[in-house]
Amino acid sequence: MNITIIGATGMVGSRIVAEAADRGHDIIAASRHPEHTPRPEVHPLAIDASRSQDLDRALRGADAAVLTVRATPGQTQQFLSITEEVLQATAHARVPLLIVGGAGPLRSPNRADILVVDDPEFVAAEWKELAAASVAQLDVCRNLGGDHWTYLSPPAVLEPGNRLGEYQRGTTALLIGADGQARISAEDLAAAVIDELESPEGDRHFTVARV
């Protein structure tokens, strides 16, 4: 496949690039400050994801696209604007889009009537703004309509680690692993992303976690 990864140099994006390249896909690794790589499958591209012209260039010839950008404190509106621009650009290009979002919009395993963003067991007060940004991001996807996007919510803890090569998959509720934690390594999340691109399961919103 030809895959465009927007946000390719971030903690998650760089691992998605590596996973896709390891599986033999061709990648446009798009970011503001692309990193050059000796791998022939990876083609770095400098873009501003808020500019439709840059997105059109990045999506040319793509079979699928991934958006993996993170909200930063005080920059929620910019984060949502980028999401909207990418949704519109991929819809125009007729390219399926997988968005790696946040855990905030998942249902809490403690109470099905509340979201993770509102459960202090999983989201401490200092992280609530960022978790709320992921809830708003999923709302942007739903409000724009269309059926070309899929939203992946990682578990509460996402950090670099080992690629175990296995994970559990769910839909709209936070998953807890055998160790009682809601977590996954960025490496296994990347594997889940490429698995979904290669064999879409049809869920509009899904999650994964360590077994």
C-alpha positions as CSV (number, residue, x, y, z in Angstrom):
1,M,0.0,0.0,0.0
2,N,0.9,3.6,-0.4
3,I,0.3,5.2,3.1
4,T,0.5,8.8,4.0
5,I,1.4,9.3,7.7
6,I,0.7,12.9,9.0
7,G,2.6,13.5,12.2
8,A,5.3,11.0,11.1
9,T,8.1,12.2,13.5
10,G,6.1,12.0,16.7
11,M,6.4,9.3,19.4
12,V,3.5,7.3,17.8
13,G,4.0,8.5,14.2
14,S,7.6,7.4,14.0
15,R,6.7,3.9,15.1
16,I,3.8,3.7,12.6
17,V,6.3,4.6,9.9
18,A,8.7,1.9,11.1
19,E,6.0,-0.8,11.3
20,A,4.6,0.1,7.9
21,A,8.1,0.0,6.3
22,D,8.9,-3.3,8.0
23,R,5.8,-4.8,6.3
24,G,6.9,-3.5,2.9
25,H,4.5,-0.6,2.4
26,D,5.5,2.7,0.8
27,I,5.2,5.6,3.1
28,I,4.9,9.4,2.7
29,A,6.2,10.5,6.1
30,A,4.7,13.9,6.4
31,S,5.5,16.4,9.2
32,R,6.6,20.0,9.7
33,H,10.2,18.9,10.2
34,P,10.6,15.6,8.4
35,E,13.5,13.3,9.4
36,H,15.5,11.8,6.6
37,T,15.9,8.0,6.6
38,P,18.0,5.6,4.6
39,R,15.0,3.3,4.1
40,P,13.9,3.4,0.5
41,E,10.2,2.8,1.5
42,V,10.0,6.0,3.4
43,H,9.7,9.4,1.7
44,P,10.0,12.4,4.0
45,L,7.8,15.3,3.1
46,A,7.6,18.7,4.8
47,I,4.0,19.9,5.2
48,D,1.9,22.3,7.2
49,A,-1.3,20.2,8.0
50,S,-3.3,23.4,8.3
51,R,-2.8,24.1,4.6
52,S,-5.0,22.3,2.1
53,Q,-2.5,22.6,-0.7
54,D,0.1,20.7,1.4
55,L,-2.3,18.0,2.4
56,D,-3.3,17.5,-1.3
57,R,0.3,17.0,-2.2
58,A,0.9,14.6,0.7
59,L,-2.2,12.5,-0.3
60,R,-1.5,12.2,-4.0
61,G,-1.5,8.5,-4.9
62,A,-2.2,7.4,-1.3
63,D,-4.3,4.2,-0.6
64,A,-4.7,5.2,3.0
65,A,-3.7,7.9,5.4
66,V,-3.0,8.1,9.2
67,L,-3.3,11.3,11.3
68,T,-1.4,11.2,14.5
69,V,-1.0,14.5,16.2
70,R,-1.3,15.4,19.8
71,A,-3.1,18.3,21.5
72,T,-0.9,20.6,23.6
73,P,-2.1,22.7,26.5
74,G,-3.8,25.9,25.3
75,Q,-3.8,24.8,21.6
76,T,-7.0,22.8,21.5
77,Q,-8.5,24.9,18.7
78,Q,-5.5,24.5,16.5
79,F,-5.5,20.8,17.1
80,L,-9.2,20.5,16.1
81,S,-8.7,22.7,13.0
82,I,-5.9,20.4,11.8
83,T,-8.2,17.4,12.3
84,E,-10.9,19.1,10.3
85,E,-8.5,20.1,7.5
86,V,-7.2,16.5,7.2
87,L,-10.8,15.1,7.3
88,Q,-11.8,17.4,4.4
89,A,-8.6,16.7,2.4
90,T,-8.9,12.9,2.7
91,A,-12.6,13.1,1.8
92,H,-11.8,15.2,-1.3
93,A,-9.0,12.7,-2.3
94,R,-11.2,9.7,-1.5
95,V,-8.5,8.3,0.8
96,P,-9.5,6.3,3.9
97,L,-8.3,8.0,7.1
98,L,-7.3,6.4,10.4
99,I,-7.0,9.0,13.2
100,V,-5.0,8.0,16.3
101,G,-6.8,10.0,18.9
102,G,-7.0,9.8,22.7
103,A,-8.6,7.7,25.4
104,G,-11.0,10.5,26.6
105,P,-14.0,9.5,24.5
106,L,-14.0,5.9,25.6
107,R,-16.6,4.7,28.1
108,S,-15.2,4.0,31.6
109,P,-15.0,0.4,32.7
110,N,-16.1,1.5,36.1
111,R,-19.3,3.1,35.0
112,A,-20.8,2.7,31.5
113,D,-22.6,6.0,31.7
114,I,-19.4,8.2,32.0
115,L,-16.5,8.7,29.7
116,V,-12.9,8.1,30.6
117,V,-12.3,11.9,30.5
118,D,-14.6,12.2,33.5
119,D,-13.2,9.3,35.5
120,P,-10.4,10.5,37.8
121,E,-9.1,6.9,38.1
122,F,-7.8,7.2,34.6
123,V,-7.5,10.9,33.9
124,A,-5.9,13.1,36.6
125,A,-6.9,16.7,36.8
126,E,-3.7,17.9,35.1
127,W,-4.5,15.8,32.0
128,K,-8.2,16.6,31.7
129,E,-7.7,19.4,29.2
130,L,-5.9,17.1,26.8
131,A,-8.4,14.2,27.4
132,A,-11.2,16.6,26.6
133,A,-9.5,17.6,23.4
134,S,-9.7,14.0,22.2
135,V,-13.5,14.0,23.0
136,A,-13.8,17.2,20.9
137,Q,-11.7,15.6,18.1
138,L,-14.1,12.7,17.8
139,D,-17.0,15.1,17.8
140,V,-15.4,16.9,14.8
141,C,-15.2,13.6,13.0
142,R,-18.8,12.8,13.6
143,N,-20.1,16.3,12.9
144,L,-18.3,16.5,9.5
145,G,-20.0,13.3,8.5
146,G,-18.8,11.0,5.8
147,D,-17.8,7.4,6.1
148,H,-14.1,7.4,5.2
149,W,-12.6,7.8,8.7
150,T,-11.9,5.5,11.6
151,Y,-11.0,6.7,15.1
152,L,-8.6,4.7,17.2
153,S,-8.5,5.5,20.9
154,P,-5.4,4.2,22.7
155,P,-5.7,3.2,26.4
156,A,-5.1,5.5,29.2
157,V,-1.3,4.9,29.2
158,L,0.6,5.0,25.9
159,E,4.3,5.0,26.0
160,P,7.4,3.6,24.2
161,G,8.1,0.0,25.0
162,N,8.5,-3.4,23.4
163,R,6.7,-4.7,20.4
164,L,5.0,-7.8,21.8
165,G,3.1,-8.4,18.6
166,E,-0.2,-9.1,20.3
167,Y,-3.0,-6.9,21.8
168,Q,-6.7,-7.0,22.6
169,R,-9.2,-5.1,20.6
170,G,-12.4,-3.4,21.6
171,T,-14.8,-0.8,20.4
172,T,-16.0,2.2,22.6
173,A,-15.1,1.1,26.1
174,L,-11.6,1.3,27.8
175,L,-9.9,-2.1,27.9
176,I,-8.0,-3.4,31.0
177,G,-5.2,-5.8,30.6
178,A,-4.4,-8.9,32.6
179,D,-2.2,-6.8,34.9
180,G,-5.1,-4.5,35.8
181,Q,-3.7,-1.6,33.7
182,A,-5.2,0.2,30.7
183,R,-2.0,0.5,28.7
184,I,-0.2,-0.4,25.5
185,S,3.3,0.3,24.0
186,A,3.6,2.7,21.1
187,E,5.1,-0.2,19.2
188,D,2.1,-2.4,19.6
189,L,-0.3,0.5,18.9
190,A,1.6,1.0,15.6
191,A,1.0,-2.7,14.8
192,A,-2.7,-2.3,15.5
193,V,-2.8,0.7,13.1
194,I,-1.2,-1.1,10.2
195,D,-3.4,-4.2,10.9
196,E,-6.5,-2.0,10.6
197,L,-5.2,-0.4,7.3
198,E,-4.4,-3.8,5.9
199,S,-7.7,-5.5,7.0
200,P,-10.3,-2.9,8.1
201,E,-12.8,-4.4,10.6
202,G,-15.5,-1.8,10.0
203,D,-15.7,-0.1,13.4
204,R,-15.9,3.6,13.3
205,H,-14.4,4.0,16.8
206,F,-12.2,1.3,18.3
207,T,-9.6,0.8,20.9
208,V,-6.7,-1.6,21.7
209,A,-4.8,-2.5,24.8
210,R,-2.1,-4.8,26.1
211,V,-3.4,-8.4,26.7
